[in-house]
Every structure is written in structure tokens, then in C-alpha cells.
């Protein structure tokens, strides 16, 4: 997922970081919102509590202003952990016009 995010956002993008499962997403979310407002490419990743394997969701803005949602599943077959050959990253184009908004949780807000 990190490679895909870096590749899409570009070499000079803003890395807003990775938020751990119980981590506070406030700084990463504010960073991404600021970059979006300023028209800068960025990437941010939110780790999510998976049932039997690590999962994560992220948002990437490309240098030409396209927004993508990324999702990661460490082992879609449910073997636990991260499978070297089984892990998957999927990409979906965000609707236009783009609108990012924070979704509040008990510890700060994540982007949606």
C-alpha cells in the first residue's frame, strides 16, 4: 500500500503519515485536508482492526488533482498476518467534484 500511494502521489507529495489502529488520526487528517486545500499531492493511511489479517484504508491525491481511495488486505484468504504473495491493494477513483470530510471517532477524525 505504501508503494502504491507513493507511486500515485508522486515523488514530491506530502506524506501525511500512517495512523495505527488505536492511534490519534488528528494530525494526519489535518495534514491531508491542508494539502487538499492547497492543491498539493498527498497520501495518508489509516490502519484498521482486521478480523484475521492486517487491513488499512488510505487516500491519495495525485499531482494532477485526482483523488483515489486505497484499501489493503494483508491476506484475503484469512491466513492471518501478511501474505507475501496474497496481499492485495485495491484502488478506486473518488467521485467528482472531490469533497473530503472528517468522520469523527472516539480518537479524532479520519477522512472519508
C-alpha positions, 0 to 999 in steps of 0.5 A: 500500500505504501508503494502504491500511494507513493507511486500515485502521489508522486515523488514530491507529495506530502506524506501525511503519515500512517495512523495505527489502529488505536492511534490519534488520526488528528494530525494526519487528517489535518495534514491531508485536508491542508494539502487538499486545500492547497492543491498539493499531492498527498497520501495518508493511511489509516490502519484498521482492526482486521478480523484475521489479517492486517487491513488499512484504508488510505487516500491519495491525491495525485499531482494532477488533482485526482483523488483515489481511495486505497484499501489493503488486505494483508491476506484475503484468504484469512491466513492471518498476518501478511501474505507475501504473495496474497496481499492485495491493494485495491484502488478506486477513483473518488467521485467528482467534484472531490469533497473530503470530510472528517468522520469523527471517532472516539480518537479524532477524525479520519477522512472519508 
